[in-house]
Amino acid sequence: MAADEISTLPDLLQARCQASTAKLSFLNAAGDIVKSLSYAQLFAEAQEYAVRLISAGLRTDGSDVVITQFTDHESHIRIFWACCLAGIPICPIPLLHLDQSRQVLLFEHLQQLFNGPTLISTDDTISSVHGLVPVLKTLSISHLETVEIRPDAHSQIFPFITIKPDDIVCFMLTSGSTGNSKAVGLRHSNLLSCVRGKAKHHNTTSSSRILNWIAFDHVACISDVLLQAIVADANQYHISPTAIIQNPRSLLDLCSKYRISFTFSPNFLLAQICRDVVAAPYAQGSLDLSRITAFISGGEAVPVKTAVEFADILEQFGAPRDSLRAGFGMTETCAGCIFDTRPIPRNVKDFTFKYLSLGKCSDGVSVRVVNPTTSTVCAPLEAGQLQVKGPTVFREYYNNLKANAESFVDGWFITGDTALLDADGHLHMVGRDKDCININGVKHPSIDVEHYIEDQKIDGLMKSFVYVCPMRLADADTETYTVFYQHEILVEDPLAVSDIKRIVATNQAIKAACAVFCAQAPYTTIPLPRKFFTKTALGKISRSTLVTAYLKGQYEGIAESLVLEEDAADNGTDAPNAVEEVLFDVVTTLFSHKNGPIKRSHNLFDLGASSMQLMQLKQRLQERLSISNIPAIEILKRPGLGDLSSYLADLLNPINTSPTSPEYNPLVCLNPAGSKPPLFFVHPGMGEVLVFVKLAGVLADDRPLYALRARGFEPGQTPFTSLVEMVECYTSAIEKVYPNGPYYLGGYSFGGTIAYEMGKELARRGKQVAWVGILDVPSESLIPAEYCWVDSLVDICDILKLMPGRSSEELKRSLEQEFPGALIPDSEPPAAGEIVQWVFDNGDQAQWKALQLTTASFVRWVSVAYGRIRVGRGYEPSGIVPGALMTMFCPAPAPYMGARSISGITSRRGGSSGSGSKWWMSMAATMRCFRRIMSVRLRRSLGRRLGGRRVRDSRRRACFSLNHSPRRLASTSIFSRRTGRLLRGTMRTRQGGSSSKICVCGSRKIWSRLMLRAFSSLATARRSLRGSVMQRRLCAPIILRV
């Protein structure tokens, strides 16, 4: 196939595998080749895995999207090409963030964005992700490799299916740190236009050799290396990013070893290589860089000083001075598309600008600079809004109409950068339209970092007065940022030593949070008086104004007043132990610390630790202390050298560390964002919080959502033994994270009872409770006395679909036959493990594996679920939650709740069974459950009909009064069984001198579409709770507007 006939990536790879000698090689951390594939072998492997994808159930009609996450390039490349041949879009994602709350945000966002994608990764990664986001479909690479091949699968991949140039190959995520990344859909036509333009611009040929160390989730790995090499029929080499980050100068060593002609390095790495070479110069002739023709640098501006120094190194070992090429590119432009190929001058004074020019466009892209006010094209050297267009540029963000509307004008894509074109037409970057920080080429919106800092509930930090400001210091190698905030302590007043210590602790906590969020602590963190936060005419506080004042030295007095004597903060004067000696030596060398000896009181972030230095610190400590792995998150959690040395000592002497049960924290943060007071939702009777996952997505940035998970799921934990113990534990937990209120509490099923009691407990502690939501609350008195541990097991099996083909009654009978005497009330049967093993052996093995369940974990789950039955028996509510709005939701109850046996409920039309009457029974049962606290005062006349029925609790002789012309959402919401009209009514309770408003909500079997937006079911996701029971439980719109 001729080159001009190739219009898709499968066409390209098929053409190359027919007549090519080039190879794809993978290197280990030492730089040695561990595996090589010809393009023919790559094509064959891709076909095999494409067939496996089809056999595993993935569809090729565009409805399925594959998410991939691997630590190695080989796995990513194999699945990438398999998806290409199968016509399935792929979305590679970066390594999972150390903060699990951000992992949850990312996967929930992708779940909604791609409408139920499938994650393909390693067993360990899938196990971790599934524990956080159970609704996500997953497929482990090990399972994929053993899947049974369907006979028709081969006919559903290339070349038997038609792949079109306009089909989307991959979705690449833009920078977005709180689950709001945009998905850039790159098509075959985009990628081929891009790589052909690159190859022409850099004269890449079949004799070229391309080296990559960028992770696969970055578009440069795909376009600049993988595809450009195949287009040019060139050899390509891949090594892990960690290998280069830990030893930057190894990039030059590898270029010399494999006679590389094309590679990439962001500015921060160029600067580090220059420093390393100055500290330990190469011997003359020790490197051969004569084959290098393109050493690309992008992601951040390259200072001319760094450019001259690095070009000198390249030239010293044989590379031409025009090989260092600064460039511009975005995910939206398939990575680099504009490059400067002119030689680097030898003298800094020969440059007109402070930073390297970005050059001119490759084929496939056009550029213009526009005045953002007048929309006219700017004259040379006039700064304006940078815009690009052409076949290389993407067409739209996937499933994001708002972003698309804001990003394009007359077919031109607005990059968000401020730039200018010089007299010769070369591009120069000036700044950005929006505030964001640039960490090693990765951009993070300032507001995302600010929200994350505020969500950490740091002592002394005042919310709404945190400002993360990007800046670049004079003659600095790379960009950095600073954090300005307001402290509870007035820093303009004289400060006591205790005040200074508290502020310093706040500063260090902020630095630690920033390091976790974006892998680099701020350059400085300074609390400012309120007067410095002056607003613009638009009511905003200018981050650039804050930075300008800092650079002018206006905050020096404040910063100096916060300096503590290190000796006063140090922990004693003892000589450092063996671990400390190694740690202090590594830190002194790595950070070039010359201001006195390193002590336990020193903090890594105060020493200016960057993400690259933290990686190097981890590696050197592992080597010096002979520790196989020091988790990076543990270093970030312990930036103080005293804490870090103690942790390292424990790693070296695990025998001295007594095993302890895992610390139990009931709170699971499902949504950390939002400006309103948080919602706290208590788990249903099964103890898990999966049912609230979708609600977190609905809340978005409205308010934070915390779920309370029962105790007993983890090894070493025991379930609660009393209702009082549970309420005390949960109340204390939410007070710890949100000490001042007001509190918004909710509970699903059994959790409604706990939420109600928590509201009363908070009121006793003098706290304000604004709302209590009781969602499908059961009447524990209706649970049969014979309900036992096996009943809980049967219910969970039914909900999780572990025993398909068996009804609950059939499963219970089978267990009773297999294990006589197992139906023991009020205790766990002695043969619990054997019972669960029998269920496992006779159940759906694929479902057990998909849910990552083991027999031990399932026994604990059943014990947690049965524990709530035991602690809840005989419960009768009493008292009220003063001043709180209480909303009650009443769907059709589960059969074991006694729905068919409630007496005293009459229907005017005589029906006493079926879904409609079950709903009335549930409504009355709920009212009966709370009969002791409710003195119903009806706002309308008694006895009004509801959809042709009249509901009456004979024990109370009171009817529900409904308002057929609803005016306030705070009123009860009830859907008419007959007409579907939304009906509302309100009741109040009184006890003594206090009162509380109660809303009752109910529906028949099928709930409104509004509810279905808020809660998903296992019937569709196979990861949550059963749709027939759980899907119709909650009415999110009421919760959102309270």
N, C-alpha and C positions, 0 to 999 in steps of 0.2 A: 504494500500500500504506500503510495506516494505521500510525502510529508504534507502536501496541501490537501490531501483527502482525509487526513486524520482530524476528526471533529470531536472525539470523546476520549476520555482517559483509557477505557478498555481498548479502543482502537490503537492507542499509543503503545500500551504495554504489549499487546499482541504483535504489533509490527516489530517492536524491539526484540521480542523473544525469538523471532524467526531468523534474524541475522545480526547478532550482537555478541561481542566478546567481553563487554563491560560487566562489572560485578558490583554487588551491594555487600559491603563488609561491615561487621559489627566488632567493636573493640571493647576490651575490658578496661578496668580502671587503670591498669598499668600501661595501656596503649597498645596491647598486642591483639592481633586479629583472632577472634575465637570462632567466627563463622562467616562464610561468604556464600552468596547466592548469585547465580547468573539471573538475568532477567527472565529467561525461560523457566528456571526453577521457581522464581517468584510468581510467575503467571500460573504455574501448575498448583502451587500451594494456595494461591488465592482462589482458584477454581474449587479446590477441595473444601476450603472453609466457606465459600459461598454456598455450596451444596449443603453443608452442615447448618448454616444459618437458616436456609429454607426448611430443612428437615426439623429444625428446632421450633418451627412455627412462625418465623418472621415473614411478613408479607412484603411483596415487591410492588404494591400498588400505590406507594407513597404515604400510606397511613402509618407505617412504622418508622421510628427513628432509633438508631443505635447510639448509645452513649458509651464511650470507652475510657478506661482509666488504667494505665499500666506504668510501671516504673522504667520499662525498657523500650527501646525503639523497635525491636524486632516484632514484638507482639502487636504493637500499634500499627506498624506498616502492614503486617499480614492481614489484620482485620480491616484496615482501610481499603486494601485492594479487594478483599472478599466482598465488602459492601459495595464497592464500585461495580463489580461484576454482577452482583445481585440487584443493583438498582436501588439500594437502601441508603438513604442519607446517614452519614455518621457524624457524631459530635464528640471529638476528643476533649477531655477535661483535664485540668492540672491535678497534681497530687492533692489529696484531701488536706484541707486546712487543719491546723492543730486544734483550733477551737471547734468543738463539735456543734455548737449552735450555728456556726456559719456553714458547716456541712449540711445541716438540716435546711437552712434557708436556700442553699444552692439547689439541692435535690428537689425540694418542694417547688421551687421556681421552674426547674426543668420539667418536672412532672406536669405542671400546668401548661407550660409553654408548648411542649411537644405532645400533649394529650396522651400521656401514658407511654413514655419511651422504655426501652430495654437497656439496662446497664450490663455491659460485658466487661468482666475484670477477673482478678484472681479470687480464689476462695476466701482469703483473708479479708480482702477489701469488701467483697459482697457481704460477708458476715457482719462486718462493722457497719456498713451502710444500711443493711436490712434492720439492724437493731435501732437505727435512728429514724429511718423512713420506711416502715414496713410496706406501704402501698406501692413502692417502686418495683417494677418488674425487673428481675435480674437473671443473668445467665453466666455461670462461671466458665472460664476458658477450659477448665478440666472437664466439665460436663459437655461442653461443645465438642471437645475432641473425642468423646465416647458416644455421642448421640447416634441413634440408629438412622441410617440414610434412607430417605424415602425414595421409592423407585422413580417418581416423577420429578424429583428435585433437579436433576441435571438439565431438564428441559426448561427450567425457570431461571437460568442464569445466562449471561453473555457467553457465546454469541447467539444463543437461541432466542433471546429476547432483544428488543430494540432499545438501545440507550440513546437518548436525544441530547444534542448539545445544550439545550436549555434546562435539562434536568439538574437538580441540585446534587452535588457531590457530597458536600460537607457543610455543617454548621459550625462556624468558629465563634467562640464567645468573646465579646468585648470585655474590657476591664469593668468589673462590677463586683463589689465586695460584700454586698448584703443581699445576695440573691436576686439582683435586678440586672444581671448581664443581658445584653441584647445578643440575639443570635444572627450572625451574618451568613446568609445563604450564598455559598459560592458554587457556581455552575461550571460545567465542563468548559463552556466557552470563556468564562472569566479566567479560569486557571490556565488554559492553553494560551490565551492571549498574553497573560502575565509572563509565563515562563519563556515564551518565544521572544518577548520584548527584552527580558533579562539576558537571555543567552546572546542576543544580538548586541546589547549594550556592553556586555563584558567579554564578548568574543569567546564564549564558552563553546568548546568543540569536543570531539570524541577523544582527544588527547588530554583533556582537562581532568583534574581530580578534585573532588569537592569534599570538604570535611565539615561535618555538622556535630555540634554539641548542644543545640537548642532542643528543648523538650517538644514532643510531638503536638502538644496542644497549642503551640505557637504556630501561626500560619507560615512563618518563615521556614520552618522545618519541612513543611509540605511543598511549598512553591520554590523556595530558593535552592533547596537541596534535592529532595526526593524526585520531584517532577522535572526540574531543570536538568538534572543529570540524565534522566531517561530521555528527555527531548534531545539532548546533545549526544546521547549514547556514550556517556562518560562514566567513569568509576566514581563511586561515592562511599564515604566512610562515616560511621556513626559511633559516638561515644557519649556516655551519660553526662549530663550537666554537672553533676557533683564532682566528677573527676577533674573538670577544668576549674570549677569554683574553688576547690580545695588547693589546687596548685596552678594558678593562672599561667605561669610561664610554660607549662606543659603544652599549651596551645602552639607555641612556637616550635617546641620539640617535635610535636606530631607533624606539623607542617614540613619540617625538615626530613623527618623519618619517612613519610609517605609521599614526599615531593608534591605537596598540595598546591593547587593553583587558585582555589576559591574557598574562602571561609568567612566567618562572621565574628565580630566582637563589639559589644556595646562600649560606650565610652568609659564606664567605671572599670571595666576589665583592662582596657588599654592603659588607663592610668596606673592600675595596680601592677601590670607587667613592666611599665617604665620604672616604677619604684623598685620592683624586685631586681631588675637588671642593674640598676644603679647600686643596689646593696650587694649584689653578687654577680658581677659582669660575666658574660660568656667569654670563653677563650676565643681568640681569633681563629676562624675556620671551623669552629665546633658546630656551626649550623650551616645548612644550605637552603636558603629561601629563594633561590633564583627562579623557581617555577611559579612563584606567587604572582598572579596578575590582578587579583581582586580581593582585597582584605576589607570587607564591608563593615561599616559602623553605623548603627541606627538606634532608634529608641530614645536617645537624648542628644543634645547638642555636644559637639566635640570642641573643647577650647583649642585655640590655635597652638598654645604652648604644648599641650599634650600631643597634638597632631605632629608637630615638628619633632618632638622627642621620639615618638614611635616610628615615624618615617625614617629617622636617622638609624634606628635599630634595624628596620627592614633593609635599608640600603646597605648597611654595614655587612649584611650577610647575603647580598646578591639580588634583592628585590628592587624593582624600580620605584621611584617616589610617587608615581601615579597609582600604585597598587592600593594605597590606603584611600578608600572612597567613602565619604560620608553620604548618607542617603536618607530619603524620606519614604515612609510607607505606613500603611495601616492594615488592620484586619480587613477593612472594607475595600482595600486595593490589592488584596492577595499578597500582602507584605510589600517589600521595597519596589518602588516604581519610578523613583527619581534619584539620580546618582550624579555625583561630580567626579569626572574621570581625569581632571587636570592634575598635574604633579603638585605635590606639597612643597611650597617654598622652604628654603633652609633657614630663613631668618624670620622670627616672629614679627619684626618691624615691617616686613613686606606685605603683611595682611591689612586689608581695609577694615574687616569686621573682627569681632572678638572670637567668633566661632566659625568653623568651617562652613563653606557654602554647601548646599544640598544638591546643586547641579541642575541638570535638565532632565526632561521626561524621557522614559523609555517608550518604545512603540506601544500603542494601546492605551495611552493616557495623555490627556491634555490638562493644563493647569491655568488658572487665572486668579488674580487677586482683586477683590471687589470692595468698594466702600460700603460698609454695612448699613449706612444711613441712606445713601442715594442709589445704591445698587449699580453704580457705574464702575467700570473697570479702572483700577488705579494706575497711575502713571508709574514709570520706573522709580524705584527707591521710595515709593509711597506705601506705607503699611496698610493692610486691610485684611479682609476675611479670605482665607484660602479655600478655593473650591477646585474640584477635579471632576473629570468625566471621561468616558471612553469604554471600550469593550472589556477592559480589565476591571473596571469599577463595578462593584456589586449593584444589584437593582433595588433590594429592599431588605429591611430587618424582618425576620420571620415573626408573624403573628403580633405585630406591633405597629398599628396604624398611626398612633400618635408620634412615635419616633420617626416614622417615614415622612409624615407631613412636615415635621420640623427640620428634616435633614436634607431635603432636596428643593431646589428652586430652578425651574426651567431646564431640568435634566442634569443640573450640576449638583454634585454632592458637597455639602458644607462640612469641612473636616473638623471645625471647632478650633482651628489654629489661626493665629495672627501672623502674617508673613509679608514679605515684599520680594519683588523681582528686581535685580540690579539692571544696569544698563545693557548687559550682555544676555539678559534673560535667565540668569542663574537664580535659583530659589534660596532665600534666607529666612529662617524662622525667627520671629520676634517674641511671641508669647502664645498664651491660650485664651480662648474666649471665656472659659469656665475655670474656676479654681479647682485644681487637682494637684496632687503631689506625684512626682515621678521617681519611683524607687527601682533602680537598676533597669530602667526601660519599661517598667510596668506602672500604669497610671491608676491612681486611686482618687476618686472624688473626695475633696476635703470634707464635705458634709457626711460622707459615709464613715470616715474616721472619727469625726466629731460625735456622731450618734453612737458609735461603738464605745468610745470613752465614757460617754454618759451612761450607757447601759451597764457599765461595770460597778455602778453605785460606789464610787471611790469616796472615802471619807474626806470631807471638807470641800469637795468639788461642787460648785453651784451650777446646776443645769441651765442651759440656754445661754451660758457665757463661756463656751469652749470654742476656740477658733484655731483650726489647723491651717497653717500658712506656708505655702511653698516658697522657697527662696534659694538663691544661689549666692554664696559668699564670694567675695573678690578673690580671683585666682584659684578658686576651688576646682577640683577635678570633676566633680559631679554635683548634681542638684541635691538639696536636702530640704528640711522643713523644720518648723518650730511650732510649739503649742503655747498659746496664750489663753489664760482662763482667769476666772474670778474665784477666790477662795473665801470660805466663810469667815476666816480671820481677816481683818482689815490690814492689809500689808502696808498701807501708808502710815499706820500708827506704830509707835515703838513696840518692838516684839520681844517677848520673853523667850528664854531658851526653849521652854516647852512649846511655844508657838512655832518657833523655827523648826523644831524636830517634827512637829505635825505637818507643816508645810512641805518639808523635805520628803516625808513619807508619801504625801500626796503626789509630789513631783515624780517620785520613783514609781509609784503605782501607775501613773499616766504613761510613763516611758515603757513600763512592762506591757501595758495594754496595747500601745502602739506597735511594739515589737511583735506581739502575737498577731496583730491585725495585718500588718504590711511588711513584716520581717525586718524592720529597721526602726530603731528608736529615734525620736526627734533630736535635732542638734541641740536644742535647749528647750526647757519648759519653765515658763515664768508666770506667776500669778500677778495680775495687774489690778490696780484700783478701778472702780467702776468708771471714773472720769475718762479713762483711756478708750473705753468702748463707745466712741462717738458715732452716731448714725449719719448716713448720707441723706440727701433730700428724698430718696426713695424709702427711707426707713431701714436701711441695711447698714451693717457694720463692715467696712472695707478691710479685707485681709491684707491687701497690699499696703494700706495706710499703716497698719500695725507693724508690718515688716519694715517699712521705711523708717518708722520711728525707732525700731530696734537697731537697725543698721547705723542710725545716727547717734546711738548711744543714749537715748532718752530713758532706757530702762536699767541702765547700769547700776544706779543706786539701789534699786529694788533687788537685783540679782546679788549684789555684794552683801546685802543685809541678811541673806538667807544662807550664807556660807557657814557651815559648822566646822569646828576644829575636828579633824579626823580622829585625833587621839581620844577626844571625849567620846566619840561614837564607837571606838574600837572595843572589842570584847577582850579585855585583858592585855597583858604584856608578855604572855608566854611565847616562847619560840615556836615557830610554825612546825606542825608535824609533817610526816613524810608526804602525805597527800597534798597538804597546803604548799609545801615546797615546790612540788611539781606544778600545781595550779598557778602559783604566783610566778614561777619562771616562765611558763607558757604565756601567761597574760602579759608579763613585762615585755617579752620578745614580740608577741603578736601585735600589741598596741603601741610598741615603741615608747613605753612609759618611762619618763626620765625625771619626773617630779617626786623624788623620794621613793622609798621602798613601798611595794604593794602590801596592803594589809587586808584583814578580814572585813574591814568596814568599807572597802572599795566596792563600787557597783559597776557592772559591765557597761551599763548604759551611760553612766557618768564618764566612763573612759572613752565613750564615742563608738561603741560597738556597732558595726554594720552587719547586715545579713551574711555577707561573704565572710567576715571575720568570725562570726558565730559558727559558721560551718567549719572553718579552719580550726577554731577552738575545739569543737567536738572531735574532729579527726585527730588532732594532736594529743588531746587528752586520752582518747582511746588507745593510741599507739604508746604513749608514755606510761599509762597505768595498766596496759594490757586488759582493757575492758572491751568486750566484743561490740557492744552498742550502748551509747549514751543517748537516749531519746532527746531530740532537739527541744521538745516541749518542756522537758525537765530543766534544761538550761534556761529557757525563757521564764519559767516559773521561779527560778532562783538566781536572779541577776546579782544579788549580793554574794561576794566571794566566800563569806563565812557560811552562808546557807548552802552554797554550791559545794564547798569542800566537805561539809558534813554529809551531803547526799552522795558524793563520790566515795566517801569512806564507807557508807552503808552498802554501796554496790560492791565494793571490794571485800566486805566482810558480811555477807548475807547471813552467816550463821549467828551473828550477834543480833540480828533483827528478828524478834519474835513474831510469828505469824498472827495477824489480827483479822478479824472479820472486816469486810469492806465497809467503809463509812457510808451510812445510809442517809441520803438526802431525797426527800419525796418529790422535790420540785424538778420538773423537766421544762426547760424554756423552749416553747414551740415557736414563739415569735417575739424577739427582743425589741422590735421597732414599734413606734407609735408614741403620740404625744399625750394621749389620754391615760387615766389611771389604768393599771393592768387588770386583767381578768384572771381569776384563779379558779380552775375547774377541777373538781374531785372525780377520780376514776369511778367507773361503774363497778358492779359486784365482781367482775372478773379481775379487777385490780390494775389492768393495763390502761393506757391512755391513747391508744391508737385512734379511737373514735373522734378525738379532737384535732387530728392532724389537718384535716381539710379546713376546719374552722380557722386555723392559724393562717392559711392562705387567704381566706376571705377577709380576715381582719387587716392583712397587709400592713400598712403603716398607720392604721387607725389607733391601735393600742396594743401593748404587749399582752401575750397570753402565756400563762404558766399552767401546766397540768400537774396534778399530784398523783404520783404512782405509788401503789401499795408496797409495803415492806414484805420481803420474803422471796423475791424473785432471784436474788443473787445467793450463791453459796455462802453459808455462814449467817445468813439473815433468818430471823424467825418472824412469822406473821404476828400481827397485833392480837392481843388476847382480850381486849375490851374496847368498847366504843370510846370510853373516856381517854384511854391511852392514845388511840388514833387521832381523836380531836385535838388533844394537847400537842401531839407531835406536829400535825399539819398546821395548827394555828401558829406555833412558834416558828415554823419554817417560813411562812409567808410574812410574819412580822420581821424576820431577819432581813429579807430582801426588800421589803416595802414597809418600813417602820411606822409611817405616819398616817396612812390611809388617804382618802376614804377607800373602803374595800368593796370590790365587786366580786361576789362569790357565786359559783355555780356548781352543780353536781348532777351527774347523769345516773339515773336509776338509784342504786344504793348510795351513790355519791351525793344525791340530793339530801339525804338524811344527814350526812356528814357536813355538807356545806351549811345546812340549817343550824346544826349544833355549833359549828365554827363561828357562825355569825353571832350566836348568843354568847360564846366565849369571848370573842373580840369586844362585844359590847360590855361584858363584865370587866374587861381590862381597860375600859375607858376609851375605846376606839370607835370611830364612826364607820358604820356599815351602810353603804348606799343602796346595795341591791343584792338580793339572793335569788338565784334561779334554780328552781327544783324541777328537773327534767325527767319525766317518766318515773316519779318516785314510787317504789313498791310499798305495799303495806306488809311489813315483816310478819304481822300476825296472821296473814293469809298463807304463808309458806307452810306446807304440810309438815307436821312434826317428824314424819318419817324421812324427810329430805336428808340425804346423807352425802358422804364424800364421793361416792360413785355417781350420784346425780350431778354433782358439779363437773365431774369428768365428762359425763355424757353431754351436758350442755355445751362445754367448750369444744368437744369433738364435733358437735352439730354446727356450731357457729363457725369453726375454722375449716369445715368440710374435710375432716380427717378420715371419715368413714363413709365415703360415697356409697349410695345404694342401700344403706341401712338407716331406718328411722331411729329416733331417739328411743322409742319403746323397744324396738328390736335389739338395739345395742345393749340396753339395760338388761333385757332378758338373757342375752348371750353371756354377758358378764356374770350374771347371777348363776347361770348354769356352769360356767367354767370355774368360778370361784365362789363356792357355797359359803355363805356367812360373810360375804364382802360388804353387804348392805348394812353396815353397822352405824347406827345413829350417833352423832356427837363425837366421833373419833375417826382418825385416819386408819384404814384397815392395815393389818400387819403386812399383807401382800401387795401393798400399793405399787411397789416397783415392778412386781410380776404382772399386775393388772395393766400398767402402762406399757410394759413390753409386749403383752398380748395385743393391745390396741395398735402398737407400732407394727407388729408382724402382720396384722390383718388389715391394716389401713392403707391409705394412699401414700406410698413411699415418696412419690414426687412432691406431694404437698408438704410432708414432714421436712423434706430437704429444702424446699422453697422457703419454708418458714423458719429454717435453721433451728429446728427443735431437736433436743436430745431427750432421752427418757428421763434423765435426772432433772432437767429444767422443766419438763412437763409435769413431773410429780410436784415440784415446787409451785408451779402455776395453779394446779388443781387445789393444793393446800391453801394457797392465798385466796382463791375463789370461795372455797368452802369455809374458810375462816370468817369471811364476812357474814355468812349465814349464821354461824355460831354466835358471833358478837352482836348480831342484829336482832336475834330472836327476842320477842317480848318487848321490843322498843315501842314506846308510845311518846310522841312529841308533846312538849309542854312549853309554856312561855312564848315569848315573841322576840323578834329582833327589833328593838325600838328604832323608829324612824326609817326603817329600810323598806324599799319597795320589794315585794316578793312576787315572783312570777312562777306559775306552775304550768307544766306542759304534760298533757295526758294522752298518749297514743294507746292503741290496742295492746293489752298486756300479753306476756308470754303465758302459755298454757299452765306451767307449773305454779303461776301466781294465783290460781284458783278463779280465773275469770268466769268459768262456767258455773261456779257454785256460789256466787254472791247472791244473797237473798235480799229482799226488800227493794229491788229495782223493778219498776214497772214500765212497760211501754204501752202507750195508748193503743197502738195497733197490735199489741199482743206478742210481738217477737221477743224471744229471750235467748237467741243464739245467733251465730253468724258474726261477721266482722262488725256490723253496725251495733248490735247489742253488746258485743265485747267492749266496744269503745265506751258505751254508756256505763258498763260495769266498771271499767277502769276509772272513768271520771268519778263515779260514786265511791269507788274504793279509795281513791286518792283523798277525796273529801272526808271519807270516814277515817282515814289514817290521821288526818289533822283535825278531827271533830272536836278534840278537847281544847284547841286553841282558837277555834273560829266561832265568832258570834256574827253570823252573816247579816249584814244590813244591805238590803237590796236597793239599788238605785232606780230600778224600774219595778213594775208590778210583778207579783209572784205568779208563777205558773205559766209564763209565756212559752209557747211552743218553740221547739228547735227542730226545723226540718220535718215537721209532722210528728215529732216525738216529744214526750214530756218526761223529764228526768226527775226522779224523786228519790232521795235517801230516806227510807221509811223510819230509820232510827232517829233521824234529826227532824223529819217532816219539813224539810226546806227544799226549795227548788232553786235552780240557777236562773237568774234573771239576765236577760240579754238585751243589749242595745242594738237594734237593727240599723241604726244610723250612726256608725262609729265616728268619733271626731278626734280621739286621742289614742296614740299608739300605746300609752301606758295602760290602757284598759285591756281587759281580757280579749284574746283573739281565738275565736272558735269558728271552724268551717262547717257550714250546714251540710248535713249528709245528703239532703235531697237536692238542694240548689247550688251548692258550692259557694254560696255567698259568705263573705267574711263578716262574722258577727262578733261583738265585743261586749263585755260587761265588767264591772269592777266591784270588789268587795273590800271591806275593811275588818280588821280584827282589833279587839280591845282587850286589855288585861290591866286592871287597876287604872292608873292614870295615863298609861302609854297606849299608843295606837300604831298600827302598821297596815299599810295597804297591801292587799293580795290580789294578784291577777291569776286567773285560771285560763289555760289555753288547751285546746283539744282539737282533734280531727278524727275523721274516720280513717280507714286503712290506707288510703292514698293521700299523701300530703302534697302541699303545693310545690310548684317549681322553685319557689324561693328557697324552700328548705333543701331541695336537692342540690342547690349550689353550695350549700354550706357543709353537707356531710356526705361522704362516699360510702359505698358498701363493699363487702368482700365478694358479692356476687359479680362485681365488675372488676375489682382490683385484686381479689384473692389475697389480700394482706390485712384487711381491716376486719370489722365484725359483720356478721351476717346481715345482708340487706333487708331481709324480711322482718328482722327484729330491730336493727339499729338504724337503718337508712332514714326512717321517718320520725326520728325522735325529736330533733331540735329545730327550732324556728329562728335561724340566725338573725334575720332583720330586726326582730324585737331586741335581741341582745345588743346588736350593734348601735341601736339608737337610744338605749336607756341613758 
